[in-house]
Amino acid sequence: MRICLVASEAVPLAKTGGLADVVGALTFHLTRAGHDARLILPFYSGIEAPAGGLAPVEQVQEVELEMGARVLRFSLLRWAGEDDRQTIYLLDCPELYHRDSIYSADPDEPLRFAFLCRAALESCQRLEWSPQVFHCHDWHAALLPVYLAASGRSWPLLGASRTLLTLHNIAYQGVFEEKWLDSMGLGGGTGFPAEASYASGYVNLLAAGIATADLLSTVSPTYAEEIQTPELGMGLDGILQRRRRELFGILNGVDYDIWDPRVDPLIPFNYTPTDLSGKAKNKSALLSDLGLPLAPDLPLAGVVTRLVEQKGLDLLVDVLPRALEQKKLHLVALGSGEERYVRFLRSLELRFPQAARYRNGYDEELAHRIEAASDLFLMPSHFEPCGLNQMYSLRYGTPPLVRATGGLADSVQPFDAPTGSGTGFVFESFTPEAFSAVFDQALETWSNRATWHRLIANGMAKDFSWKTQVGEYEVLYRFLATTGALSM
């Protein structure tokens, strides 16, 4: 099939979070499965020319696009991927994308990503390539279905193209002042959906895509249900309920070529489910490198996260100081975000210098080492569309402690010691009491080495590879490209 993916970020070129991991891996595995899958994303100034270099696309050079009263120029560059089999197009428009970061607080932020959508359509037309499906990701690409529906005659080769919009996290919706519609070429009766306009003078770009795309998906089955409720719908529950028959939940996959302790080049010692000696060595090495004492009688808890309220960090504030004071564990945390959580993690390191370490920012190698070294991974999210770290943790023999929400509920099964079934520790109610109870259960279980090794084996046996998950997307693509019945 011919599939055009459009997104704001994707590994290995541009990344701020899990969205990049998913888009990059999905593109790669669709190509590996034999599809003509091509990805279009902005050419940010922070992107360094990758191995193999970037080649100008002859048909798409110095193209002018009218965006309201403004004319912007762009060119297209192509990268064939690390194995020379992928096709990733970089949209070069310095005026919009040469900024200090991928996302900005600049006034023209809506224009930057509206332009991505328009330019993606224009590029396909000039390439004389007609995708059967445009797979759009989050609010940054949500206007593509709107443009295609409102101005399809501008791109005659794309008349039969259909659209799938994937909602990775609806907390981020692209809400901007209505005045930007004119600059995006969507003002005054051009097909911008009424459901995405607010009486207060604002428009919601994600809502516009939800109202217009042919099909919708999100990143776990449980999250697909949760976002149709007032509690987690973030104001979009009404429109999502109306489109519930076109909304599907597909759990994200994990790229085991990158995240697997058997082959991971970023950890000092590789290991397997049948030989965990390397895991113990990774723990000792990480503790030593961070200046923490080696303590084989204490579990090491790991945290790798964005420091935002969504991630349930307030529960850690209530529980971790007591556990560290009672010398029940060691803690290593990595992440950046809201200052209140940065201060909290720094305070733990200051109060418990022999037990806690915090590193601000993001470090890919350290993230891998924390997964490999830790005994327990903490992920008590208030909500979590999918999450990837809990699936990484299972593969690394690091049982996750999670809240039963979104993709966490779909990927981690509560451990039951009497039967030996389950893969991690799960709590339901978002309260300090519920978190504390399951946290104590995890520490007690760790003290029984035979039971803990059974738990590790259960987790490492799980398969969340893209090999499985790509097939679910293929079902949606085929349905969009044909008139056949949808069979899920």
Secondary structure as GFF3:
##gff-version 3
##sequence-region A 1 488
A	DSSP	beta_strand	2	6	.	.	.	ID=ss1
A	DSSP	alpha_helix	18	32	.	.	.	ID=ss2
A	DSSP	beta_strand	36	42	.	.	.	ID=ss3
A	DSSP	beta_strand	55	56	.	.	.	ID=ss4
A	DSSP	beta_strand	63	67	.	.	.	ID=ss5
A	DSSP	beta_strand	70	79	.	.	.	ID=ss6
A	DSSP	beta_strand	87	92	.	.	.	ID=ss7
A	DSSP	alpha_helix	94	97	.	.	.	ID=ss8
A	DSSP	alpha_helix	109	127	.	.	.	ID=ss9
A	DSSP	beta_strand	133	137	.	.	.	ID=ss10
A	DSSP	three_ten_helix	139	141	.	.	.	ID=ss11
A	DSSP	alpha_helix	143	151	.	.	.	ID=ss12
A	DSSP	three_ten_helix	152	154	.	.	.	ID=ss13
A	DSSP	three_ten_helix	156	158	.	.	.	ID=ss14
A	DSSP	beta_strand	162	167	.	.	.	ID=ss15
A	DSSP	beta_strand	175	177	.	.	.	ID=ss16
A	DSSP	alpha_helix	180	183	.	.	.	ID=ss17
A	DSSP	three_ten_helix	194	196	.	.	.	ID=ss18
A	DSSP	beta_strand	202	204	.	.	.	ID=ss19
A	DSSP	alpha_helix	205	212	.	.	.	ID=ss20
A	DSSP	beta_strand	215	218	.	.	.	ID=ss21
A	DSSP	alpha_helix	221	226	.	.	.	ID=ss22
A	DSSP	alpha_helix	237	242	.	.	.	ID=ss23
A	DSSP	three_ten_helix	244	246	.	.	.	ID=ss24
A	DSSP	beta_strand	247	249	.	.	.	ID=ss25
A	DSSP	alpha_helix	277	289	.	.	.	ID=ss26
A	DSSP	beta_strand	300	304	.	.	.	ID=ss27
A	DSSP	three_ten_helix	309	311	.	.	.	ID=ss28
A	DSSP	alpha_helix	313	325	.	.	.	ID=ss29
A	DSSP	beta_strand	330	335	.	.	.	ID=ss30
A	DSSP	alpha_helix	339	351	.	.	.	ID=ss31
A	DSSP	beta_strand	356	360	.	.	.	ID=ss32
A	DSSP	alpha_helix	364	373	.	.	.	ID=ss33
A	DSSP	beta_strand	376	379	.	.	.	ID=ss34
A	DSSP	alpha_helix	389	395	.	.	.	ID=ss35
A	DSSP	beta_strand	400	403	.	.	.	ID=ss36
A	DSSP	alpha_helix	406	411	.	.	.	ID=ss37
A	DSSP	beta_strand	425	427	.	.	.	ID=ss38
A	DSSP	alpha_helix	432	446	.	.	.	ID=ss39
A	DSSP	alpha_helix	449	460	.	.	.	ID=ss40
A	DSSP	alpha_helix	466	481	.	.	.	ID=ss41
###
